[in-house]
């Protein structure tokens, strides 16, 4: 995607964006926050393994958001994480859909289920696979960062006027801090990746794409490297990172598209920093 998206791609109006944000806020207040730190054992289940959790809050919040989006945009394809978990072919339509929404009702479910307040709600819009709107909402603080295809990424809270956010200035490898999900990498790449960490100032992992990309967009870290790509996590993230001024592309240099599953997505503060990190992690492409 690099720094910009095609200007011919349209997006939501500001009123529509507010409608989507208000829908997310209502779902968080009704389904997510009341259950936080109050989940019974029967409210938590595993999907692919013990680190991949789903709760009643995930399911019910997604259902509420999906219903609301269907009412606002009756002809849109809506791909929620939990719906796609039950019906994997659902996400196959993203590349061909004129208007598609992706929804992660509780991003950072492991954190949420364990009482850690680093979780969020992610909603994105794509047209023929191109991200055109993304929203990262924090239910605890009731604020969000959003971006569309033709404007700056903005921090939105209450009735205040949205304010633009901007990535860091980057720097030399030894000066960089960022997010890498080490255990999400293929097992045969993990040792090589861990060996690069001492070359950086700091490598972190919040277990929550919503907050990792929020921190990046506000200049708190210099990069985010993502593997195990999922459309409900990365469609909004790629757009927000780019519209905050970052250089965003797949590690092989290609543009990210919604529904892309293979490869590695790298967001960095600028092209020079992106290239330095790509060179550092070129073994991932072998």
Beta strands, then each sheet from edge to edge (+ up, - down):
strand 1: 44-49
strand 2: 52-55
strand 3: 77-80
strand 4: 100-107
strand 5: 120-127
strand 6: 130-138
strand 7: 143-148
strand 8: 154-157
strand 9: 163-164
strand 10: 177-180
strand 11: 202-204
strand 12: 223-226
strand 13: 247-250
strand 14: 265-268
sheet 1: 1+ 2-
sheet 2: 3+ 4+ 5- 6+ 7- 8+ 9-
sheet 3: 11+ 10+ 12+ 14- 13+
end
